[in-house]
């Protein structure tokens, strides 16, 4: 099975299934001598782990990272960093009812048709639980870029949106509520809505906005490896993501060039930032900001029609522990993938320096 690695110089490979013994990964290309803050890494895992609030899946996992290699006396050695995250709270019996059927809008059908076999327990490799490995790698990547600040937050749930520009938000408030929305009034509305959706046995989607500050000028490798192209690929590789836009995004298509151009200041900064911190596929030193759209979780606690492996349609209801809205737990995943992209380009950029 290809497609399990990401990156060029800072390269991450993940392995494991939702209901296997453990998830894990290998980080290759991390420079030697980086003093790792293990508490910060575990704190990122706490942000992603299940069971953290009343509005997420109640699967109980400690998600404690065990590093196996590549670290000596608290510092990276330059050799591959191996790690595992044990699975301790699997309830595989919750999935026996789908052993011979394919749930709508899941990967069940395509995995079985592609590989001729599938692990139906929690979706196996297609489960969003795989993203725990990305959060570990992203937490390490963040420590390569101490001056860069990456702040993601929930900017909408269903039709409830933050109506303020990100410059007017206090990112320190993001972790103060279960939704991870830095606008507290909007956060309360979002949380109540998610709770009501859960009671209906339904799910809802949303968006996450990410703002990256203090990015040096020059990250990005045109023409095919542009910074925004890699950010888009990284975000679209996350489970349930349906869309990505940066800077002015689709709204820019409605504007005139005279409205959209970012005019320069004499220090090289720009008066506006509709470019989203990236020009010609290269970072320009301004804030990078983008938005990621997540679909509603496909597992519903309602009866739905499903296809069986005998090509019949039957009615089935979801079971197990699932998120009614994935976006609150996806915030650290978005940050992690952004960090992986930037760390890779940071190391690539150093190859130009003498």
Beta strands, then each sheet from edge to edge (+ up, - down):
strand 1: 5-6
strand 2: 11-15
strand 3: 22-28
strand 4: 65-67
strand 5: 71-72
strand 6: 75-76
strand 7: 81-86
strand 8: 101-102
strand 9: 149-157
strand 10: 160-161
strand 11: 206-213
strand 12: 241-246
strand 13: 278-279
strand 14: 282-283
strand 15: 288-294
strand 16: 303-308
strand 17: 313-317
sheet 1: 1+ 2- 3+ 7- 4+
sheet 2: 5+ 6-
sheet 3: 8+ 16- 17+
sheet 4: 10+ 9- 11+ 15- 12+
sheet 5: 13+ 14-
end
